[in-house]
Amino acid sequence: MSSKNNEYWKTRDGELYADQQRVRRAAGNDNYARQEQWLAGFVAERHQALGRPVKVLDFGVGFGRLAHVLVV
C-alpha cells in the first residue's frame, strides 16, 4: 500500500462510511440490505445444519459493515 493510501485510511473512521451507507439507503439503494439478508440467512442455515454456532473469519478488509449481522 502506498504511503498516501496508508495515510488516507489511518485518518478516517467508520462514521464517514456509515454516513455513506445511510445516504444510499435513503436514496432507495437496497443492495446492502439484500446482502445483509442473504448473509443472515446463510449463517442461520449453517447454524441449523451444524447444530452449533457458526465460526466466521473477518480479516479486516473494510469498515465492518456486515459485523452487526454476525453478532448473535
CHARMM-style PDB file with segment names, atoms N, HN, CA, C and O in Angstrom:
ATOM      1  N   MET     1       0.847  -1.163   0.000  1.00  0.00      PROA
ATOM      2  CA  MET     1       0.000   0.000   0.000  1.00  0.00      PROA
ATOM      3  C   MET     1       0.897   1.232   0.000  1.00  0.00      PROA
ATOM      4  O   MET     1       1.869   1.314   0.751  1.00  0.00      PROA
ATOM      5  N   SER     2       0.554   2.176  -0.849  1.00  0.00      PROA
ATOM      6  HN  SER     2      -0.236   2.109  -1.459  1.00  0.00      PROA
ATOM      7  CA  SER     2       1.359   3.399  -0.903  1.00  0.00      PROA
ATOM      8  C   SER     2       1.194   4.191   0.389  1.00  0.00      PROA
ATOM      9  O   SER     2       0.195   4.047   1.094  1.00  0.00      PROA
ATOM     10  N   SER     3       2.180   5.024   0.691  1.00  0.00      PROA
ATOM     11  HN  SER     3       2.992   5.141   0.119  1.00  0.00      PROA
ATOM     12  CA  SER     3       2.112   5.800   1.932  1.00  0.00      PROA
ATOM     13  C   SER     3       0.942   6.782   1.891  1.00  0.00      PROA
ATOM     14  O   SER     3       0.343   7.059   2.930  1.00  0.00      PROA
ATOM     15  N   LYS     4       0.606   7.309   0.724  1.00  0.00      PROA
ATOM     16  HN  LYS     4       1.092   7.084  -0.120  1.00  0.00      PROA
ATOM     17  CA  LYS     4      -0.524   8.222   0.602  1.00  0.00      PROA
ATOM     18  C   LYS     4      -1.831   7.481   0.910  1.00  0.00      PROA
ATOM     19  O   LYS     4      -2.683   7.989   1.639  1.00  0.00      PROA
ATOM     20  N   ASN     5      -1.979   6.290   0.355  1.00  0.00      PROA
ATOM     21  HN  ASN     5      -1.288   5.877  -0.237  1.00  0.00      PROA
ATOM     22  CA  ASN     5      -3.158   5.470   0.608  1.00  0.00      PROA
ATOM     23  C   ASN     5      -3.208   5.060   2.072  1.00  0.00      PROA
ATOM     24  O   ASN     5      -4.266   5.113   2.699  1.00  0.00      PROA
ATOM     25  N   ASN     6      -2.080   4.654   2.613  1.00  0.00      PROA
ATOM     26  HN  ASN     6      -1.221   4.610   2.104  1.00  0.00      PROA
ATOM     27  CA  ASN     6      -1.984   4.252   4.006  1.00  0.00      PROA
ATOM     28  C   ASN     6      -2.405   5.400   4.924  1.00  0.00      PROA
ATOM     29  O   ASN     6      -3.159   5.191   5.874  1.00  0.00      PROA
ATOM     30  N   GLU     7      -1.927   6.592   4.647  1.00  0.00      PROA
ATOM     31  HN  GLU     7      -1.315   6.762   3.876  1.00  0.00      PROA
ATOM     32  CA  GLU     7      -2.260   7.768   5.468  1.00  0.00      PROA
ATOM     33  C   GLU     7      -3.745   8.103   5.363  1.00  0.00      PROA
ATOM     34  O   GLU     7      -4.372   8.485   6.351  1.00  0.00      PROA
ATOM     35  N   TYR     8      -4.301   7.959   4.170  1.00  0.00      PROA
ATOM     36  HN  TYR     8      -3.792   7.648   3.368  1.00  0.00      PROA
ATOM     37  CA  TYR     8      -5.732   8.213   3.988  1.00  0.00      PROA
ATOM     38  C   TYR     8      -6.549   7.351   4.949  1.00  0.00      PROA
ATOM     39  O   TYR     8      -7.418   7.861   5.657  1.00  0.00      PROA
ATOM     40  N   TRP     9      -6.275   6.056   4.976  1.00  0.00      PROA
ATOM     41  HN  TRP     9      -5.570   5.641   4.401  1.00  0.00      PROA
ATOM     42  CA  TRP     9      -7.067   5.149   5.814  1.00  0.00      PROA
ATOM     43  C   TRP     9      -6.787   5.325   7.304  1.00  0.00      PROA
ATOM     44  O   TRP     9      -7.658   5.056   8.132  1.00  0.00      PROA
ATOM     45  N   LYS    10      -5.600   5.767   7.647  1.00  0.00      PROA
ATOM     46  HN  LYS    10      -4.892   5.985   6.975  1.00  0.00      PROA
ATOM     47  CA  LYS    10      -5.303   5.999   9.059  1.00  0.00      PROA
ATOM     48  C   LYS    10      -6.022   7.223   9.609  1.00  0.00      PROA
ATOM     49  O   LYS    10      -6.208   7.339  10.820  1.00  0.00      PROA
ATOM     50  N   THR    11      -6.428   8.139   8.727  1.00  0.00      PROA
ATOM     51  HN  THR    11      -6.276   8.045   7.743  1.00  0.00      PROA
ATOM     52  CA  THR    11      -7.070   9.369   9.179  1.00  0.00      PROA
ATOM     53  C   THR    11      -8.588   9.339   9.030  1.00  0.00      PROA
ATOM     54  O   THR    11      -9.240  10.365   9.222  1.00  0.00      PROA
ATOM     55  N   ARG    12      -9.153   8.210   8.700  1.00  0.00      PROA
ATOM     56  HN  ARG    12      -8.624   7.376   8.544  1.00  0.00      PROA
ATOM     57  CA  ARG    12     -10.599   8.078   8.550  1.00  0.00      PROA
ATOM     58  C   ARG    12     -11.147   7.181   9.648  1.00  0.00      PROA
ATOM     59  O   ARG    12     -10.441   6.339  10.203  1.00  0.00      PROA
ATOM     60  N   ASP    13     -12.422   7.385   9.943  1.00  0.00      PROA
ATOM     61  HN  ASP    13     -12.995   8.069   9.492  1.00  0.00      PROA
ATOM     62  CA  ASP    13     -13.074   6.466  10.866  1.00  0.00      PROA
ATOM     63  C   ASP    13     -14.312   5.882  10.173  1.00  0.00      PROA
ATOM     64  O   ASP    13     -14.636   6.255   9.045  1.00  0.00      PROA
ATOM     65  N   GLY    14     -14.969   5.000  10.833  1.00  0.00      PROA
ATOM     66  HN  GLY    14     -14.705   4.697  11.749  1.00  0.00      PROA
ATOM     67  CA  GLY    14     -16.111   4.330  10.242  1.00  0.00      PROA
ATOM     68  C   GLY    14     -17.331   5.211  10.086  1.00  0.00      PROA
ATOM     69  O   GLY    14     -18.267   4.848   9.374  1.00  0.00      PROA
ATOM     70  N   GLU    15     -17.341   6.367  10.739  1.00  0.00      PROA
ATOM     71  HN  GLU    15     -16.581   6.662  11.317  1.00  0.00      PROA
ATOM     72  CA  GLU    15     -18.523   7.237  10.663  1.00  0.00      PROA
ATOM     73  C   GLU    15     -18.754   7.756   9.240  1.00  0.00      PROA
ATOM     74  O   GLU    15     -19.899   7.859   8.799  1.00  0.00      PROA
ATOM     75  N   LEU    16     -17.678   8.081   8.524  1.00  0.00      PROA
ATOM     76  HN  LEU    16     -16.749   7.997   8.883  1.00  0.00      PROA
ATOM     77  CA  LEU    16     -17.838   8.528   7.140  1.00  0.00      PROA
ATOM     78  C   LEU    16     -18.500   7.443   6.297  1.00  0.00      PROA
ATOM     79  O   LEU    16     -19.376   7.725   5.480  1.00  0.00      PROA
ATOM     80  N   TYR    17     -18.073   6.211   6.505  1.00  0.00      PROA
ATOM     81  HN  TYR    17     -17.362   5.982   7.169  1.00  0.00      PROA
ATOM     82  CA  TYR    17     -18.636   5.089   5.758  1.00  0.00      PROA
ATOM     83  C   TYR    17     -20.092   4.870   6.169  1.00  0.00      PROA
ATOM     84  O   TYR    17     -20.942   4.618   5.314  1.00  0.00      PROA
ATOM     85  N   ALA    18     -20.388   4.963   7.458  1.00  0.00      PROA
ATOM     86  HN  ALA    18     -19.699   5.168   8.153  1.00  0.00      PROA
ATOM     87  CA  ALA    18     -21.759   4.788   7.941  1.00  0.00      PROA
ATOM     88  C   ALA    18     -22.669   5.859   7.338  1.00  0.00      PROA
ATOM     89  O   ALA    18     -23.801   5.561   6.957  1.00  0.00      PROA
ATOM     90  N   ASP    19     -22.193   7.091   7.250  1.00  0.00      PROA
ATOM     91  HN  ASP    19     -21.273   7.333   7.559  1.00  0.00      PROA
ATOM     92  CA  ASP    19     -22.974   8.158   6.620  1.00  0.00      PROA
ATOM     93  C   ASP    19     -23.254   7.835   5.158  1.00  0.00      PROA
ATOM     94  O   ASP    19     -24.371   8.029   4.679  1.00  0.00      PROA
ATOM     95  N   GLN    20     -22.254   7.349   4.459  1.00  0.00      PROA
ATOM     96  HN  GLN    20     -21.346   7.191   4.848  1.00  0.00      PROA
ATOM     97  CA  GLN    20     -22.426   6.974   3.054  1.00  0.00      PROA
ATOM     98  C   GLN    20     -23.511   5.911   2.915  1.00  0.00      PROA
ATOM     99  O   GLN    20     -24.346   5.983   2.013  1.00  0.00      PROA
ATOM    100  N   GLN    21     -23.496   4.935   3.801  1.00  0.00      PROA
ATOM    101  HN  GLN    21     -22.818   4.876   4.533  1.00  0.00      PROA
ATOM    102  CA  GLN    21     -24.489   3.874   3.734  1.00  0.00      PROA
ATOM    103  C   GLN    21     -25.897   4.412   4.002  1.00  0.00      PROA
ATOM    104  O   GLN    21     -26.851   4.010   3.337  1.00  0.00      PROA
ATOM    105  N   ARG    22     -26.030   5.320   4.975  1.00  0.00      PROA
ATOM    106  HN  ARG    22     -25.255   5.647   5.516  1.00  0.00      PROA
ATOM    107  CA  ARG    22     -27.333   5.916   5.280  1.00  0.00      PROA
ATOM    108  C   ARG    22     -27.880   6.681   4.079  1.00  0.00      PROA
ATOM    109  O   ARG    22     -29.064   6.580   3.757  1.00  0.00      PROA
ATOM    110  N   VAL    23     -27.018   7.441   3.424  1.00  0.00      PROA
ATOM    111  HN  VAL    23     -26.057   7.523   3.685  1.00  0.00      PROA
ATOM    112  CA  VAL    23     -27.447   8.217   2.253  1.00  0.00      PROA
ATOM    113  C   VAL    23     -27.899   7.274   1.147  1.00  0.00      PROA
ATOM    114  O   VAL    23     -28.937   7.502   0.525  1.00  0.00      PROA
ATOM    115  N   ARG    24     -27.142   6.236   0.900  1.00  0.00      PROA
ATOM    116  HN  ARG    24     -26.299   6.051   1.406  1.00  0.00      PROA
ATOM    117  CA  ARG    24     -27.514   5.292  -0.162  1.00  0.00      PROA
ATOM    118  C   ARG    24     -28.818   4.574   0.149  1.00  0.00      PROA
ATOM    119  O   ARG    24     -29.653   4.385  -0.736  1.00  0.00      PROA
ATOM    120  N   ARG    25     -28.998   4.172   1.405  1.00  0.00      PROA
ATOM    121  HN  ARG    25     -28.320   4.325   2.124  1.00  0.00      PROA
ATOM    122  CA  ARG    25     -30.257   3.509   1.788  1.00  0.00      PROA
ATOM    123  C   ARG    25     -31.439   4.463   1.637  1.00  0.00      PROA
ATOM    124  O   ARG    25     -32.497   4.075   1.142  1.00  0.00      PROA
ATOM    125  N   ALA    26     -31.256   5.717   2.068  1.00  0.00      PROA
ATOM    126  HN  ALA    26     -30.397   6.032   2.470  1.00  0.00      PROA
ATOM    127  CA  ALA    26     -32.326   6.707   1.973  1.00  0.00      PROA
ATOM    128  C   ALA    26     -32.698   6.985   0.517  1.00  0.00      PROA
ATOM    129  O   ALA    26     -33.842   7.332   0.221  1.00  0.00      PROA
ATOM    130  N   ALA    27     -31.737   6.834  -0.385  1.00  0.00      PROA
ATOM    131  HN  ALA    27     -30.808   6.552  -0.145  1.00  0.00      PROA
ATOM    132  CA  ALA    27     -31.974   7.051  -1.807  1.00  0.00      PROA
ATOM    133  C   ALA    27     -32.628   5.836  -2.476  1.00  0.00      PROA
ATOM    134  O   ALA    27     -32.897   5.852  -3.677  1.00  0.00      PROA
ATOM    135  N   GLY    28     -32.877   4.793  -1.694  1.00  0.00      PROA
ATOM    136  HN  GLY    28     -32.658   4.780  -0.718  1.00  0.00      PROA
ATOM    137  CA  GLY    28     -33.548   3.623  -2.249  1.00  0.00      PROA
ATOM    138  C   GLY    28     -32.630   2.503  -2.693  1.00  0.00      PROA
ATOM    139  O   GLY    28     -33.095   1.522  -3.274  1.00  0.00      PROA
ATOM    140  N   ASN    29     -31.341   2.623  -2.435  1.00  0.00      PROA
ATOM    141  HN  ASN    29     -30.963   3.420  -1.963  1.00  0.00      PROA
ATOM    142  CA  ASN    29     -30.408   1.549  -2.798  1.00  0.00      PROA
ATOM    143  C   ASN    29     -30.554   0.426  -1.773  1.00  0.00      PROA
ATOM    144  O   ASN    29     -30.135   0.563  -0.624  1.00  0.00      PROA
ATOM    145  N   ASP    30     -31.154  -0.686  -2.203  1.00  0.00      PROA
ATOM    146  HN  ASP    30     -31.494  -0.798  -3.137  1.00  0.00      PROA
ATOM    147  CA  ASP    30     -31.379  -1.790  -1.269  1.00  0.00      PROA
ATOM    148  C   ASP    30     -30.352  -2.917  -1.422  1.00  0.00      PROA
ATOM    149  O   ASP    30     -30.525  -3.995  -0.853  1.00  0.00      PROA
ATOM    150  N   ASN    31     -29.298  -2.674  -2.178  1.00  0.00      PROA
ATOM    151  HN  ASN    31     -29.157  -1.798  -2.640  1.00  0.00      PROA
ATOM    152  CA  ASN    31     -28.271  -3.711  -2.370  1.00  0.00      PROA
ATOM    153  C   ASN    31     -27.642  -4.147  -1.055  1.00  0.00      PROA
ATOM    154  O   ASN    31     -27.412  -5.336  -0.837  1.00  0.00      PROA
ATOM    155  N   TYR    32     -27.363  -3.184  -0.177  1.00  0.00      PROA
ATOM    156  HN  TYR    32     -27.550  -2.218  -0.354  1.00  0.00      PROA
ATOM    157  CA  TYR    32     -26.727  -3.526   1.093  1.00  0.00      PROA
ATOM    158  C   TYR    32     -27.674  -4.349   1.965  1.00  0.00      PROA
ATOM    159  O   TYR    32     -27.262  -5.328   2.588  1.00  0.00      PROA
ATOM    160  N   ALA    33     -28.937  -3.947   2.004  1.00  0.00      PROA
ATOM    161  HN  ALA    33     -29.271  -3.152   1.498  1.00  0.00      PROA
ATOM    162  CA  ALA    33     -29.921  -4.694   2.790  1.00  0.00      PROA
ATOM    163  C   ALA    33     -30.058  -6.118   2.264  1.00  0.00      PROA
ATOM    164  O   ALA    33     -30.172  -7.061   3.047  1.00  0.00      PROA
ATOM    165  N   ARG    34     -30.048  -6.278   0.951  1.00  0.00      PROA
ATOM    166  HN  ARG    34     -29.956  -5.512   0.314  1.00  0.00      PROA
ATOM    167  CA  ARG    34     -30.148  -7.632   0.377  1.00  0.00      PROA
ATOM    168  C   ARG    34     -28.920  -8.466   0.715  1.00  0.00      PROA
ATOM    169  O   ARG    34     -29.046  -9.660   0.987  1.00  0.00      PROA
ATOM    170  N   GLN    35     -27.739  -7.864   0.703  1.00  0.00      PROA
ATOM    171  HN  GLN    35     -27.636  -6.894   0.483  1.00  0.00      PROA
ATOM    172  CA  GLN    35     -26.529  -8.597   1.101  1.00  0.00      PROA
ATOM    173  C   GLN    35     -26.623  -9.030   2.555  1.00  0.00      PROA
ATOM    174  O   GLN    35     -26.275 -10.162   2.894  1.00  0.00      PROA
ATOM    175  N   GLU    36     -27.093  -8.132   3.415  1.00  0.00      PROA
ATOM    176  HN  GLU    36     -27.376  -7.213   3.140  1.00  0.00      PROA
ATOM    177  CA  GLU    36     -27.222  -8.452   4.838  1.00  0.00      PROA
ATOM    178  C   GLU    36     -28.245  -9.564   5.059  1.00  0.00      PROA
ATOM    179  O   GLU    36     -28.019 -10.469   5.863  1.00  0.00      PROA
ATOM    180  N   GLN    37     -29.367  -9.495   4.347  1.00  0.00      PROA
ATOM    181  HN  GLN    37     -29.551  -8.760   3.694  1.00  0.00      PROA
ATOM    182  CA  GLN    37     -30.391 -10.540   4.463  1.00  0.00      PROA
ATOM    183  C   GLN    37     -29.845 -11.893   4.012  1.00  0.00      PROA
ATOM    184  O   GLN    37     -30.085 -12.914   4.655  1.00  0.00      PROA
ATOM    185  N   TRP    38     -29.113 -11.889   2.906  1.00  0.00      PROA
ATOM    186  HN  TRP    38     -28.918 -11.059   2.384  1.00  0.00      PROA
ATOM    187  CA  TRP    38     -28.544 -13.143   2.415  1.00  0.00      PROA
ATOM    188  C   TRP    38     -27.570 -13.724   3.433  1.00  0.00      PROA
ATOM    189  O   TRP    38     -27.634 -14.912   3.751  1.00  0.00      PROA
ATOM    190  N   LEU    39     -26.678 -12.895   3.939  1.00  0.00      PROA
ATOM    191  HN  LEU    39     -26.627 -11.930   3.680  1.00  0.00      PROA
ATOM    192  CA  LEU    39     -25.682 -13.374   4.892  1.00  0.00      PROA
ATOM    193  C   LEU    39     -26.342 -13.905   6.160  1.00  0.00      PROA
ATOM    194  O   LEU    39     -25.968 -14.967   6.658  1.00  0.00      PROA
ATOM    195  N   ALA    40     -27.316 -13.173   6.680  1.00  0.00      PROA
ATOM    196  HN  ALA    40     -27.620 -12.311   6.275  1.00  0.00      PROA
ATOM    197  CA  ALA    40     -28.017 -13.624   7.887  1.00  0.00      PROA
ATOM    198  C   ALA    40     -28.696 -14.969   7.642  1.00  0.00      PROA
ATOM    199  O   ALA    40     -28.652 -15.856   8.495  1.00  0.00      PROA
ATOM    200  N   GLY    41     -29.320 -15.119   6.485  1.00  0.00      PROA
ATOM    201  HN  GLY    41     -29.357 -14.399   5.792  1.00  0.00      PROA
ATOM    202  CA  GLY    41     -29.971 -16.380   6.151  1.00  0.00      PROA
ATOM    203  C   GLY    41     -28.981 -17.516   5.990  1.00  0.00      PROA
ATOM    204  O   GLY    41     -29.225 -18.630   6.454  1.00  0.00      PROA
ATOM    205  N   PHE    42     -27.877 -17.242   5.341  1.00  0.00      PROA
ATOM    206  HN  PHE    42     -27.678 -16.338   4.964  1.00  0.00      PROA
ATOM    207  CA  PHE    42     -26.838 -18.264   5.137  1.00  0.00      PROA
ATOM    208  C   PHE    42     -26.283 -18.745   6.471  1.00  0.00      PROA
ATOM    209  O   PHE    42     -26.146 -19.947   6.699  1.00  0.00      PROA
ATOM    210  N   VAL    43     -25.966 -17.796   7.353  1.00  0.00      PROA
ATOM    211  HN  VAL    43     -26.077 -16.820   7.167  1.00  0.00      PROA
ATOM    212  CA  VAL    43     -25.419 -18.160   8.663  1.00  0.00      PROA
ATOM    213  C   VAL    43     -26.455 -18.954   9.463  1.00  0.00      PROA
ATOM    214  O   VAL    43     -26.114 -19.934  10.124  1.00  0.00      PROA
ATOM    215  N   ALA    44     -27.713 -18.531   9.401  1.00  0.00      PROA
ATOM    216  HN  ALA    44     -27.990 -17.735   8.864  1.00  0.00      PROA
ATOM    217  CA  ALA    44     -28.772 -19.250  10.117  1.00  0.00      PROA
ATOM    218  C   ALA    44     -28.914 -20.678   9.584  1.00  0.00      PROA
ATOM    219  O   ALA    44     -29.076 -21.617  10.364  1.00  0.00      PROA
ATOM    220  N   GLU    45     -28.854 -20.844   8.279  1.00  0.00      PROA
ATOM    221  HN  GLU    45     -28.722 -20.081   7.645  1.00  0.00      PROA
ATOM    222  CA  GLU    45     -28.937 -22.186   7.682  1.00  0.00      PROA
ATOM    223  C   GLU    45     -27.766 -23.056   8.113  1.00  0.00      PROA
ATOM    224  O   GLU    45     -27.950 -24.229   8.440  1.00  0.00      PROA
ATOM    225  N   ARG    46     -26.577 -22.498   8.117  1.00  0.00      PROA
ATOM    226  HN  ARG    46     -26.427 -21.546   7.852  1.00  0.00      PROA
ATOM    227  CA  ARG    46     -25.392 -23.256   8.540  1.00  0.00      PROA
ATOM    228  C   ARG    46     -25.493 -23.624  10.028  1.00  0.00      PROA
ATOM    229  O   ARG    46     -25.144 -24.736  10.424  1.00  0.00      PROA
ATOM    230  N   HSD    47     -25.963 -22.700  10.825  1.00  0.00      PROA
ATOM    231  HN  HSD    47     -26.247 -21.796  10.503  1.00  0.00      PROA
ATOM    232  CA  HSD    47     -26.154 -22.959  12.247  1.00  0.00      PROA
ATOM    233  C   HSD    47     -27.108 -24.131  12.442  1.00  0.00      PROA
ATOM    234  O   HSD    47     -26.846 -25.030  13.241  1.00  0.00      PROA
ATOM    235  N   GLN    48     -28.204 -24.113  11.713  1.00  0.00      PROA
ATOM    236  HN  GLN    48     -28.417 -23.383  11.064  1.00  0.00      PROA
ATOM    237  CA  GLN    48     -29.197 -25.190  11.808  1.00  0.00      PROA
ATOM    238  C   GLN    48     -28.597 -26.512  11.342  1.00  0.00      PROA
ATOM    239  O   GLN    48     -28.788 -27.538  11.994  1.00  0.00      PROA
ATOM    240  N   ALA    49     -27.886 -26.502  10.242  1.00  0.00      PROA
ATOM    241  HN  ALA    49     -27.731 -25.668   9.713  1.00  0.00      PROA
ATOM    242  CA  ALA    49     -27.314 -27.736   9.688  1.00  0.00      PROA
ATOM    243  C   ALA    49     -26.227 -28.314  10.594  1.00  0.00      PROA
ATOM    244  O   ALA    49     -26.121 -29.531  10.751  1.00  0.00      PROA
ATOM    245  N   LEU    50     -25.424 -27.435  11.185  1.00  0.00      PROA
ATOM    246  HN  LEU    50     -25.509 -26.447  11.057  1.00  0.00      PROA
ATOM    247  CA  LEU    50     -24.313 -27.894  12.018  1.00  0.00      PROA
ATOM    248  C   LEU    50     -24.742 -28.187  13.453  1.00  0.00      PROA
ATOM    249  O   LEU    50     -24.100 -28.974  14.149  1.00  0.00      PROA
ATOM    250  N   GLY    51     -25.821 -27.558  13.892  1.00  0.00      PROA
ATOM    251  HN  GLY    51     -26.343 -26.918  13.327  1.00  0.00      PROA
ATOM    252  CA  GLY    51     -26.270 -27.732  15.262  1.00  0.00      PROA
ATOM    253  C   GLY    51     -25.377 -27.038  16.283  1.00  0.00      PROA
ATOM    254  O   GLY    51     -25.336 -27.423  17.451  1.00  0.00      PROA
ATOM    255  N   ARG    52     -24.669 -26.023  15.834  1.00  0.00      PROA
ATOM    256  HN  ARG    52     -24.702 -25.710  14.885  1.00  0.00      PROA
ATOM    257  CA  ARG    52     -23.775 -25.266  16.716  1.00  0.00      PROA
ATOM    258  C   ARG    52     -23.567 -23.882  16.107  1.00  0.00      PROA
ATOM    259  O   ARG    52     -23.878 -23.669  14.935  1.00  0.00      PROA
ATOM    260  N   PRO    53     -23.045 -22.943  16.889  1.00  0.00      PROA
ATOM    261  CA  PRO    53     -22.747 -21.620  16.316  1.00  0.00      PROA
ATOM    262  C   PRO    53     -21.766 -21.733  15.148  1.00  0.00      PROA
ATOM    263  O   PRO    53     -20.915 -22.622  15.117  1.00  0.00      PROA
ATOM    264  N   VAL    54     -21.898 -20.840  14.216  1.00  0.00      PROA
ATOM    265  HN  VAL    54     -22.589 -20.117  14.242  1.00  0.00      PROA
ATOM    266  CA  VAL    54     -21.035 -20.814  13.039  1.00  0.00      PROA
ATOM    267  C   VAL    54     -19.845 -19.905  13.316  1.00  0.00      PROA
ATOM    268  O   VAL    54     -20.013 -18.792  13.814  1.00  0.00      PROA
ATOM    269  N   LYS    55     -18.660 -20.370  13.000  1.00  0.00      PROA
ATOM    270  HN  LYS    55     -18.524 -21.274  12.596  1.00  0.00      PROA
ATOM    271  CA  LYS    55     -17.457 -19.543  13.141  1.00  0.00      PROA
ATOM    272  C   LYS    55     -17.232 -18.777  11.843  1.00  0.00      PROA
ATOM    273  O   LYS    55     -17.332 -19.333  10.749  1.00  0.00      PROA
ATOM    274  N   VAL    56     -16.925 -17.487  11.987  1.00  0.00      PROA
ATOM    275  HN  VAL    56     -16.844 -17.035  12.875  1.00  0.00      PROA
ATOM    276  CA  VAL    56     -16.720 -16.625  10.825  1.00  0.00      PROA
ATOM    277  C   VAL    56     -15.388 -15.912  10.987  1.00  0.00      PROA
ATOM    278  O   VAL    56     -15.085 -15.388  12.059  1.00  0.00      PROA
ATOM    279  N   LEU    57     -14.603 -15.891   9.941  1.00  0.00      PROA
ATOM    280  HN  LEU    57     -14.849 -16.317   9.070  1.00  0.00      PROA
ATOM    281  CA  LEU    57     -13.336 -15.170   9.944  1.00  0.00      PROA
ATOM    282  C   LEU    57     -13.510 -13.875   9.154  1.00  0.00      PROA
ATOM    283  O   LEU    57     -13.883 -13.905   7.981  1.00  0.00      PROA
ATOM    284  N   ASP    58     -13.245 -12.760   9.788  1.00  0.00      PROA
ATOM    285  HN  ASP    58     -12.942 -12.736  10.741  1.00  0.00      PROA
ATOM    286  CA  ASP    58     -13.263 -11.454   9.144  1.00  0.00      PROA
ATOM    287  C   ASP    58     -11.849 -10.906   9.249  1.00  0.00      PROA
ATOM    288  O   ASP    58     -11.380 -10.612  10.349  1.00  0.00      PROA
ATOM    289  N   PHE    59     -11.175 -10.767   8.138  1.00  0.00      PROA
ATOM    290  HN  PHE    59     -11.556 -11.006   7.245  1.00  0.00      PROA
ATOM    291  CA  PHE    59      -9.770 -10.381   8.195  1.00  0.00      PROA
ATOM    292  C   PHE    59      -9.523  -8.911   7.898  1.00  0.00      PROA
ATOM    293  O   PHE    59      -8.454  -8.544   7.411  1.00  0.00      PROA
ATOM    294  N   GLY    60     -10.508  -8.069   8.188  1.00  0.00      PROA
ATOM    295  HN  GLY    60     -11.377  -8.366   8.584  1.00  0.00      PROA
ATOM    296  CA  GLY    60     -10.275  -6.629   8.181  1.00  0.00      PROA
ATOM    297  C   GLY    60     -10.062  -5.979   6.844  1.00  0.00      PROA
ATOM    298  O   GLY    60      -9.072  -5.269   6.664  1.00  0.00      PROA
ATOM    299  N   VAL    61     -10.951  -6.192   5.896  1.00  0.00      PROA
ATOM    300  HN  VAL    61     -11.755  -6.769   6.043  1.00  0.00      PROA
ATOM    301  CA  VAL    61     -10.791  -5.558   4.600  1.00  0.00      PROA
ATOM    302  C   VAL    61     -11.762  -4.395   4.405  1.00  0.00      PROA
ATOM    303  O   VAL    61     -11.942  -3.911   3.287  1.00  0.00      PROA
ATOM    304  N   GLY    62     -12.377  -3.957   5.479  1.00  0.00      PROA
ATOM    305  HN  GLY    62     -12.231  -4.351   6.387  1.00  0.00      PROA
ATOM    306  CA  GLY    62     -13.319  -2.848   5.358  1.00  0.00      PROA
ATOM    307  C   GLY    62     -13.650  -2.270   6.719  1.00  0.00      PROA
ATOM    308  O   GLY    62     -12.898  -2.414   7.683  1.00  0.00      PROA
ATOM    309  N   PHE    63     -14.802  -1.610   6.767  1.00  0.00      PROA
ATOM    310  HN  PHE    63     -15.413  -1.493   5.983  1.00  0.00      PROA
ATOM    311  CA  PHE    63     -15.225  -0.934   7.980  1.00  0.00      PROA
ATOM    312  C   PHE    63     -16.126  -1.789   8.860  1.00  0.00      PROA
ATOM    313  O   PHE    63     -16.635  -1.307   9.872  1.00  0.00      PROA
ATOM    314  N   GLY    64     -16.327  -3.027   8.499  1.00  0.00      PROA
ATOM    315  HN  GLY    64     -15.914  -3.419   7.677  1.00  0.00      PROA
ATOM    316  CA  GLY    64     -17.170  -3.898   9.328  1.00  0.00      PROA
ATOM    317  C   GLY    64     -18.657  -3.712   9.079  1.00  0.00      PROA
ATOM    318  O   GLY    64     -19.467  -3.865   9.993  1.00  0.00      PROA
ATOM    319  N   ARG    65     -19.013  -3.387   7.860  1.00  0.00      PROA
ATOM    320  HN  ARG    65     -18.355  -3.264   7.117  1.00  0.00      PROA
ATOM    321  CA  ARG    65     -20.415  -3.137   7.529  1.00  0.00      PROA
ATOM    322  C   ARG    65     -21.306  -4.318   7.861  1.00  0.00      PROA
ATOM    323  O   ARG    65     -22.464  -4.128   8.233  1.00  0.00      PROA
ATOM    324  N   LEU    66     -20.797  -5.520   7.736  1.00  0.00      PROA
ATOM    325  HN  LEU    66     -19.856  -5.674   7.434  1.00  0.00      PROA
ATOM    326  CA  LEU    66     -21.611  -6.713   7.971  1.00  0.00      PROA
ATOM    327  C   LEU    66     -21.439  -7.291   9.364  1.00  0.00      PROA
ATOM    328  O   LEU    66     -22.066  -8.300   9.688  1.00  0.00      PROA
ATOM    329  N   ALA    67     -20.615  -6.685  10.188  1.00  0.00      PROA
ATOM    330  HN  ALA    67     -20.106  -5.866   9.925  1.00  0.00      PROA
ATOM    331  CA  ALA    67     -20.345  -7.240  11.519  1.00  0.00      PROA
ATOM    332  C   ALA    67     -21.619  -7.365  12.354  1.00  0.00      PROA
ATOM    333  O   ALA    67     -21.785  -8.341  13.085  1.00  0.00      PROA
ATOM    334  N   HSD    68     -22.515  -6.389  12.251  1.00  0.00      PROA
ATOM    335  HN  HSD    68     -22.380  -5.596  11.656  1.00  0.00      PROA
ATOM    336  CA  HSD    68     -23.734  -6.443  13.064  1.00  0.00      PROA
ATOM    337  C   HSD    68     -24.620  -7.630  12.686  1.00  0.00      PROA
ATOM    338  O   HSD    68     -25.392  -8.114  13.513  1.00  0.00      PROA
ATOM    339  N   VAL    69     -24.514  -8.097  11.454  1.00  0.00      PROA
ATOM    340  HN  VAL    69     -23.887  -7.704  10.781  1.00  0.00      PROA
ATOM    341  CA  VAL    69     -25.294  -9.259  11.017  1.00  0.00      PROA
ATOM    342  C   VAL    69     -24.771 -10.531  11.688  1.00  0.00      PROA
ATOM    343  O   VAL    69     -25.533 -11.466  11.928  1.00  0.00      PROA
ATOM    344  N   LEU    70     -23.486 -10.563  11.985  1.00  0.00      PROA
ATOM    345  HN  LEU    70     -22.867  -9.803  11.790  1.00  0.00      PROA
ATOM    346  CA  LEU    70     -22.864 -11.774  12.523  1.00  0.00      PROA
ATOM    347  C   LEU    70     -22.897 -11.850  14.038  1.00  0.00      PROA
ATOM    348  O   LEU    70     -22.598 -12.901  14.606  1.00  0.00      PROA
ATOM    349  N   VAL    71     -23.254 -10.759  14.707  1.00  0.00      PROA
ATOM    350  HN  VAL    71     -23.497  -9.906  14.246  1.00  0.00      PROA
ATOM    351  CA  VAL    71     -23.301 -10.749  16.165  1.00  0.00      PROA
ATOM    352  C   VAL    71     -24.617 -11.377  16.612  1.00  0.00      PROA
ATOM    353  O   VAL    71     -25.703 -10.978  16.189  1.00  0.00      PROA
ATOM    354  N   VAL    72     -24.478 -12.365  17.476  1.00  0.00      PROA
ATOM    355  HN  VAL    72     -23.596 -12.689  17.819  1.00  0.00      PROA
ATOM    356  CA  VAL    72     -25.684 -13.049  17.974  1.00  0.00      PROA
ATOM    357  C   VAL    72     -25.805 -12.822  19.455  1.00  0.00      PROA
ATOM    358  OT1 VAL    72     -26.748 -13.309  20.079  1.00  0.00      PROA
TER     359      VAL     72
END
